[in-house]
Amino acid sequence: MAEQTSLNPFKRPISPDLQRQDDQNKVQRITGQLEDLDEEKKRWLIVGICLHSIISPLLRRYIDPIVSNLYNSLKSSDSIDKQENNKYLKKYPATNTYYLNYESINNNRNEKRNYWNYDYKVTSHVDLSKLFLLPNMANYSGIDESCDSSALLGMIIRISSFPPGVKIVAEKIRENIRNSWAHCKFGEWDRVKYTNSFVLMGQLVKELDLGDSERNRIFGELKTWSTNGLKFMKKKTLGLEIVDEIRQHTHVLSEYVQTRLTETDNQFHSVHKELKDLESGLQERIENLESKTKEQDDIIKNLKKEVREKKVEDHNPKHIPDSPVSAKDNEIRIVLIGRTGHGKSATGNSLLGDIHFQSQMSTTSVTEKCKRGEFKRKGKKVVIVDTPGLFDTETTNETVTKEIIKCIGMTSPGPHVMVLVVSLGRFTREEQETVKHFVNLFGENVFRHMIVVFTRKDELSKSNLSIEQYVETSQNDLKTILGKCENRFIAFFNDAVGQSKFEQVDGFFEIVESMRIKNGGACYTNELYKEAELALQGRMRIEKEALEMKMKKETEAVRNEVQDKYKKKLEKELKAKSKLEDVLNSNKIKSEKDKENLQKQLDEANEKLNRELEKKEKEILEQIRKTEDEFKPKMTENALRTNQRNNVENERGGILSDILEGLVSFAKLFGL
């Protein structure tokens, strides 16, 4: 395919009329939030825009020459352009499941399935493409903008000329994205479906025969839409230009759907209505932002006037401090990385002060999966994750990478410390490759959070060397890595006991604390960690809502149980009270003394009833308190996160469909 010039995905072609309308409404940049649209509808909208504005044009350029070549071939082999009703091609190929549909060409639909009167001549490759589709999908005049994604995907699926890999992905996109989109099933558009939609579109791009430049351009557009779409969903501040671009594309998509409408197209009528509603909501938001633009202009003018009047001399901007660390982050998260056999697990056990990770001398990895350990140190929870080693003969790098990505879910929102564990000795090429692997995965910023731990400290004593002297005489490759992590290193003897054991752990955490202060207390993060945290927060929210619902049900059950317990007794007391009231209010009691006695009995009955009611309410409150005391500890941020980390570590509860599969696909699609 011919390679295309690079296009900004938020600057795709807009119709001239729409462009003129937009040019009249140019405003300066301002930001705002879009908080008045449902998240499901936002996901549905963003994926629909990508399907219409990126995937459909790509498929048209891809399909057109292939169908044209097939048409020329069938003209030569079957004279398809000269067919008559007594002899015409019924299937292609002969083994095809589908009969060719001649109803959609040459106005044959007007014959109302009187097949003998059909005109079977196929006079263009466009008409040929229609033979493979249902009549309601074949309402287009060319393989151009009149040909929608449903028809394009149908061609790929039903025409044998397309490669099997392309067919498989096209079928998945039609089933999982396009059909769900066209039926406006908003409830299906959760975060997993949104991510999987971009993964499938990316897989399709990979399968097509594209040049590197065009493939990279399409990937870039998908990534931009995915990223800005997530900001759109998360109610993050968006520039007015981006908001307006989304509104423009919504308008273009709405106008396109309108051209596809017929009186019987209930499906597309629903799509069109939703798109018009979304466009209206976006336009209202833009008008609000424009109003804010004017307000900000006025504020800036006033500030400038103040500055001039006060003759401010110092025009140097003050340093703006980094965002403060969240008060909720009362953890230190540590990830152990390094080559097999260098003592990662033993180092983790030393830090934990307990034998938690399986550890032994071995050339193959004892740690096959990521494992987590936790303990308290000076009021903070310390979370340590031990990862599998690389370059084993029995474990593939693909499996190890999967576990490392799973580690992201276990240390979200991000680790404060990456510990590179290296045993004393020659820093080999394998160790260098280990570091390279992690830098490729996490980026150069990982060095800001890295500490190197040299194991087998006892070897230094035998050579009468300090760790500083050892480093001074080490090879340049190791010195380069140490320089990048600002010479944060320490030596460990993992079989140490007594005071020396505690001293080396204290020394390690002193380096950690110094590094954390330098980093402003912030943890390491990147797009993968942000995605994982978003998924974890979603799961935590779902779990909390489920616990709240369960607590509410159990509270109601407790209330009903106590109510039932007191019901008969209260009914008996109420009945006795009512009987006394009836007697007192009747004319049967003549004596004042009898009336006084009766009134006294009634007062006692009221007091007794009130005591029972108070007793009942007190018992209800006590039982509710016990129920809440049972549930509330499970609903804290710490408990919810710990539970989700357990689910990630043990691969249960379906969370890997949100985190592991999403992150692996995200990484493969966008090269993260």
Buried (B, 14 or more C-beta within 10 A) or exposed (E): EEEBEEBEBBEBEBEEEEEEEBEEEEEEEBBBBBEEBEBBBBBBBBBBBBBBBBBBBBBBBBBBEBBBEBBBEBBEEBBBBEBEEEEBBEEBEEEBEBEBBBBBBBEBBEBEEEEEEBBBBBBBBBBBBBBBBBEEBBBBEEBEBBBBBBBBBBBBBBBEBBEEEBBBBBBBBBEBBBBBBBEBEBEBBBBBBBBBBBBBBBBBBBBBEBEEEBBBBBBBBBBBBBEBBBBBBEBEEBBBBBBBBBBBBBBBBBBBBBEBBEEEBEBBBBBBEBBBBBBEBBBEBBEEBBEBBEEEEEEEEEEEEEEEEEEEEEEEEEEEEEEEEEEEBEBBBBBBBBBBBBBBBBBBBBBBEEEBBEBEEEEEBBBBBBBBBBBEBEEEBBBBBBBBBBBBEEBEEEBBBBBBBBBBBBBBBBBBBBBBBBBBEEBBEEBBEBBEBBBEBBBEEBBBBBBBBBBBBBBBEEEEBEBEEBBEEBEEBBBEBBEBBBEBBBBBBBEBEEEEBEEBBEEBBEBBEEBBEEBEEBBBBBBBBBBBBBBBBBBBEEBBEEBEEEBEEBBEEBBEEBEEEBEEEBEEBBEBBEEBBEBBEEEEBEEEEEEEEBEEBBEEBBEEBEEBBEEBEEBBEEBBEEBBEEBEEBBEEEBBBBBBBBBBBEEEBEBBEBBBBBBBBBBEBBEB
